[in-house]
Structure formats: C-alpha cells, structure tokens
Amino acid sequence: MKFKIIILLFLLKNIVVFSQPNIQYAKAKVTYEAKAYVNKNILKHKVLLESFPEAAPKIETIASEFDFSLILNDYSSVFYLEEKLYSDNLAAKLAIIHLNFYGIIKQESENYITEELEEDFGRFLVSREYQKWELHNESKVIGEYTCFKATTSYTTTNPKGKVFKHNFTAWYTPQLPYKYGPAGYGNLPGLIIELQGDNFTYGVKKIQFYGDVEKSKKNKMPSLKRLKLISEEEFEALAAMDEKRWQENHN
C-alpha cells in the first residue's frame, strides 16, 4: 500500500510539472517606429473628420509617439505596442488602427496569431497564414544591415462590391536570420528591418540583444490572453458584417 502511495505521489508531481506553462526567453528585442499616411480623399477619412474633428487631423503626427516592440527567439516572436501616455489618446487610437495594428501578434514558423483589440462583435485570437512574397534582387543598406526587397499584396472588397488592392514592400536582412517582422509580416529569409504599406511605414529604431543564458523578467516572452481561437475566414466574415452595419449607419 505504501509503495502504491509513493507511485501515485510521483505521478501527481510529474503531472503538475508538465502542466506548467513553458516559459520562453527572448534573444533580442527590436523597437520599431511608425509613420502614418492619410488619404484625405477617401470616404472613410471624411467620416472620421465629421465624427472626430479634433482628433482625426492628428493621425499622421501622433504616430511618431508610438514605440512598437518585437521580442523574439529562434521559435517565435511577439509584436506589441509599448504602453505610454500620448498627447491625444483619441487620436492615438485612430492612428493605431490606421497602422494596421489590431492587437498583440505572436509569430511562429507556420502561421501567426493576432490578439484582436476590442471589436463590436467580440474579442478573439485569430490564426492567419503568412503572406506569399515575391523576392527581388534589389538591395539597400539600412543602418548596419544589408537588406533585400520583397513584395506582397492582397485585395479586399467593400459591401458595395468595389475591390481594393493593398501593396506592401519589406526590406529584410539575412544578417539576422529570424523570420519575423512588424504587424504580422514575416516568413522571409531574415528579420524585416523596414515595412512599407500604402498607409504606413514601420522602421527599426534599435535592436537590443540578450545573452544566450540570460533569463530574467526583461527578456521573458509575453503570452497572449486566453481568448477564443478562430480562423481568419471566420473573423473576416464577422468583420464584413460589422463593416456593412457601419456603412448602413453612415449612408
């Protein structure tokens, strides 16, 4: 009987040990600065001006106050916005959305997961596939890194059936062999140093490296919140319904 109790205690101890979360530590922390470009001729911006006449004109200027961080190791990365006080909180919220940032993003080898910010239809973890890139021979030096060009695009359709094409250019460096980048863009043969979109640019401001054996609070990998995980297709269907309601309310 005593032997059985010892075995049971051993099994329970191992269950507790193996059920604990696997804490990961970063090899580097990359700080990105952002620039926003506003198309003042589109309907959405005109609506923003009508709804937020004081905050909307500040979208481009307040983006300079943001610091985005990408903390990474060999297996994954987490991209997030550093918490701080802004000169105009409402303008900051509008600018964050304009920069295509909707929540903390975890990148892994096969896909990336976005922790979506508060939406009218709920909060979710959304699993998305990586972009398909076209690699180019064109290169340029950014800081101390030789970077190579890659391009990608995708299309969206509004409730009225109009198709929009969104283009992106990434400059990545094989000198830092991490397949990550800002805002969920990655899966290239090196870290993305600069990402250019139609409405924004992310650029590396600084990189802090950690020692191989360093394990402390400052380089502990952040974790996502425990929310319902859905596919990108499921999320886009919910977002399309929400966009349709928004359009109907502003027509």
GIRA-V555719 format. One record per pair of residues at least 24 apart in sequence whose ideal C-beta (glycine too) atoms are under 10 Angstrom apart, sorted by the first residue. I is the first residue (numbers start at 1). J is the second residue. If there is no record, write none. Layout:
i & j
I & J
I & J
//
This chain:
i & j
21 & 223
22 & 221
23 & 215
23 & 220
23 & 221
23 & 223
24 & 71
24 & 73
24 & 74
24 & 75
24 & 76
24 & 78
24 & 215
24 & 219
24 & 220
24 & 221
24 & 222
24 & 223
25 & 71
25 & 73
25 & 210
25 & 212
25 & 213
25 & 214
25 & 215
25 & 216
25 & 218
25 & 219
25 & 220
25 & 221
26 & 69
26 & 70
26 & 71
26 & 72
26 & 73
26 & 76
26 & 77
26 & 78
26 & 208
26 & 209
26 & 210
26 & 214
26 & 215
26 & 218
26 & 219
26 & 220
26 & 221
26 & 222
27 & 71
27 & 72
27 & 73
27 & 74
27 & 75
27 & 77
27 & 176
27 & 178
27 & 209
27 & 210
27 & 211
27 & 212
27 & 214
27 & 219
28 & 70
28 & 71
28 & 72
28 & 73
28 & 77
28 & 176
28 & 178
28 & 180
28 & 191
28 & 207
28 & 208
28 & 209
28 & 210
28 & 219
29 & 69
29 & 70
29 & 71
29 & 72
29 & 77
29 & 206
29 & 207
29 & 208
29 & 209
29 & 210
29 & 218
29 & 219
30 & 68
30 & 69
30 & 70
30 & 71
30 & 72
30 & 77
30 & 79
30 & 176
30 & 178
30 & 180
30 & 181
30 & 182
30 & 191
30 & 192
30 & 193
30 & 204
30 & 205
30 & 206
30 & 207
30 & 208
30 & 209
31 & 67
31 & 68
31 & 69
31 & 70
31 & 71
31 & 82
31 & 204
31 & 205
31 & 206
31 & 207
31 & 208
32 & 66
32 & 67
32 & 68
32 & 69
32 & 70
32 & 79
32 & 81
32 & 181
32 & 182
32 & 183
32 & 192
32 & 193
32 & 194
32 & 195
32 & 201
32 & 202
32 & 203
32 & 204
32 & 205
32 & 206
33 & 63
33 & 64
33 & 65
33 & 66
33 & 67
33 & 68
33 & 201
33 & 202
33 & 203
33 & 204
33 & 205
33 & 206
34 & 63
34 & 64
34 & 65
34 & 66
34 & 67
34 & 68
34 & 81
34 & 95
34 & 96
34 & 98
34 & 99
34 & 100
34 & 101
34 & 182
34 & 183
34 & 195
34 & 200
34 & 201
34 & 202
34 & 203
34 & 205
35 & 60
35 & 63
35 & 64
35 & 66
35 & 99
35 & 196
35 & 199
35 & 200
35 & 201
35 & 202
35 & 203
36 & 60
36 & 61
36 & 62
36 & 63
36 & 64
36 & 66
36 & 94
36 & 95
36 & 96
36 & 98
36 & 99
36 & 197
36 & 199
36 & 200
36 & 201
37 & 63
37 & 98
37 & 196
37 & 197
37 & 198
37 & 199
37 & 200
37 & 201
38 & 63
38 & 94
38 & 95
38 & 98
38 & 199
38 & 200
39 & 198
39 & 199
42 & 164
43 & 158
43 & 247
43 & 250
43 & 251
44 & 98
44 & 158
44 & 246
44 & 247
44 & 250
45 & 98
46 & 250
47 & 246
47 & 247
47 & 250
48 & 94
48 & 97
48 & 98
50 & 250
51 & 94
51 & 250
52 & 90
52 & 91
52 & 93
52 & 94
54 & 88
54 & 90
54 & 91
55 & 88
55 & 89
55 & 90
55 & 91
55 & 92
55 & 93
55 & 94
55 & 95
56 & 90
56 & 91
56 & 94
56 & 95
56 & 98
57 & 91
58 & 86
58 & 87
58 & 88
58 & 90
58 & 91
58 & 92
58 & 94
58 & 95
59 & 88
59 & 91
59 & 92
59 & 93
59 & 94
59 & 95
59 & 96
59 & 97
59 & 98
59 & 99
59 & 199
60 & 91
60 & 95
60 & 98
60 & 200
61 & 87
61 & 88
61 & 91
61 & 95
62 & 86
62 & 87
62 & 88
62 & 89
62 & 90
62 & 91
62 & 92
62 & 93
62 & 94
62 & 95
62 & 96
62 & 98
63 & 91
63 & 92
63 & 94
63 & 95
63 & 96
63 & 98
63 & 99
63 & 200
63 & 201
64 & 95
65 & 91
65 & 92
65 & 95
66 & 92
66 & 95
66 & 96
66 & 99
66 & 101
66 & 202
67 & 205
67 & 206
68 & 96
68 & 99
68 & 101
68 & 182
68 & 183
68 & 202
68 & 205
69 & 182
69 & 205
69 & 208
69 & 222
70 & 105
70 & 107
70 & 178
70 & 180
70 & 181
70 & 182
70 & 183
70 & 186
70 & 191
70 & 192
70 & 202
70 & 204
70 & 207
71 & 180
71 & 208
71 & 210
71 & 218
71 & 219
71 & 220
71 & 221
71 & 222
72 & 107
72 & 176
72 & 178
72 & 179
72 & 180
72 & 181
72 & 186
72 & 191
72 & 221
73 & 178
73 & 180
73 & 210
73 & 219
73 & 221
74 & 109
74 & 177
74 & 178
74 & 179
75 & 107
75 & 108
75 & 109
75 & 221
76 & 106
76 & 107
76 & 108
76 & 109
76 & 112
76 & 113
76 & 180
76 & 221
77 & 105
77 & 106
77 & 107
77 & 108
77 & 112
77 & 178
77 & 179
77 & 180
77 & 181
77 & 182
77 & 186
77 & 191
77 & 221
78 & 104
78 & 105
78 & 106
78 & 107
78 & 113
78 & 115
78 & 180
78 & 221
78 & 222
78 & 223
78 & 224
79 & 103
79 & 104
79 & 105
79 & 106
79 & 107
79 & 112
79 & 114
79 & 180
79 & 181
79 & 182
79 & 183
79 & 184
79 & 185
79 & 186
79 & 202
79 & 222
80 & 104
80 & 105
80 & 106
80 & 115
80 & 222
80 & 224
93 & 117
95 & 200
98 & 199
98 & 200
99 & 182
99 & 183
99 & 197
99 & 199
99 & 200
99 & 201
99 & 202
100 & 166
100 & 168
100 & 182
100 & 183
100 & 184
100 & 185
100 & 195
100 & 197
100 & 198
100 & 199
100 & 200
100 & 202
101 & 182
101 & 183
101 & 184
101 & 200
101 & 202
102 & 126
102 & 183
102 & 184
102 & 235
102 & 239
103 & 224
103 & 225
103 & 227
104 & 222
104 & 223
104 & 224
104 & 225
105 & 180
105 & 181
105 & 182
105 & 183
105 & 184
105 & 185
105 & 186
105 & 224
106 & 184
106 & 221
106 & 222
106 & 223
106 & 224
107 & 178
107 & 179
107 & 180
107 & 181
107 & 184
107 & 185
107 & 186
107 & 187
108 & 179
108 & 180
108 & 186
109 & 179
109 & 186
109 & 187
110 & 187
111 & 184
111 & 187
111 & 232
112 & 180
112 & 181
112 & 183
112 & 184
112 & 185
112 & 186
112 & 187
113 & 184
113 & 224
113 & 227
113 & 229
114 & 183
114 & 184
114 & 224
114 & 232
114 & 235
115 & 223
115 & 224
115 & 225
115 & 227
116 & 227
116 & 230
116 & 235
116 & 238
116 & 239
119 & 235
119 & 238
119 & 239
119 & 242
120 & 238
120 & 239
120 & 241
120 & 242
120 & 245
120 & 246
121 & 235
121 & 237
121 & 238
121 & 239
121 & 241
121 & 242
121 & 245
122 & 227
122 & 228
122 & 230
122 & 235
122 & 238
123 & 225
123 & 227
123 & 228
124 & 227
124 & 228
124 & 229
124 & 230
124 & 231
124 & 234
124 & 235
124 & 238
125 & 224
125 & 225
125 & 226
125 & 227
125 & 228
125 & 229
125 & 230
125 & 235
126 & 184
126 & 227
126 & 228
126 & 229
126 & 230
126 & 231
126 & 232
126 & 233
126 & 234
126 & 235
126 & 236
126 & 238
126 & 239
127 & 229
127 & 230
127 & 231
127 & 232
127 & 233
127 & 234
127 & 235
128 & 184
128 & 231
128 & 232
128 & 233
128 & 235
128 & 236
129 & 187
129 & 231
129 & 232
130 & 179
130 & 184
130 & 185
130 & 186
130 & 187
130 & 188
131 & 168
131 & 170
131 & 181
131 & 184
131 & 185
131 & 186
131 & 187
131 & 188
132 & 187
133 & 168
133 & 170
133 & 172
133 & 185
133 & 186
133 & 187
133 & 188
133 & 189
135 & 170
135 & 172
135 & 188
135 & 189
136 & 169
138 & 169
138 & 171
139 & 171
139 & 173
140 & 171
140 & 193
140 & 194
141 & 171
141 & 173
141 & 193
142 & 171
142 & 173
142 & 193
142 & 194
142 & 203
142 & 204
143 & 173
143 & 193
143 & 194
143 & 203
143 & 204
143 & 205
143 & 206
143 & 207
144 & 173
144 & 175
144 & 207
145 & 171
145 & 172
145 & 173
145 & 174
145 & 175
145 & 176
145 & 190
145 & 191
145 & 193
145 & 194
145 & 204
145 & 207
146 & 171
146 & 173
146 & 174
146 & 175
146 & 190
146 & 193
147 & 171
147 & 172
147 & 173
147 & 174
147 & 175
147 & 190
147 & 191
147 & 192
147 & 193
147 & 194
147 & 204
148 & 172
148 & 173
148 & 174
148 & 188
148 & 189
148 & 190
148 & 193
149 & 194
149 & 196
150 & 181
150 & 185
150 & 187
150 & 188
150 & 189
150 & 190
150 & 192
150 & 195
151 & 196
152 & 185
152 & 188
153 & 198
156 & 236
156 & 239
156 & 240
156 & 243
157 & 240
158 & 240
158 & 243
158 & 244
158 & 247
159 & 240
159 & 241
159 & 243
159 & 244
159 & 245
159 & 246
159 & 247
159 & 248
160 & 244
160 & 247
160 & 251
164 & 198
165 & 198
166 & 197
166 & 198
166 & 199
167 & 196
167 & 197
167 & 198
168 & 195
168 & 196
168 & 197
168 & 198
168 & 200
169 & 194
169 & 195
169 & 196
169 & 197
169 & 201
170 & 194
170 & 195
170 & 196
170 & 197
170 & 202
171 & 195
171 & 196
171 & 203
171 & 204
173 & 204
176 & 204
176 & 207
176 & 209
//
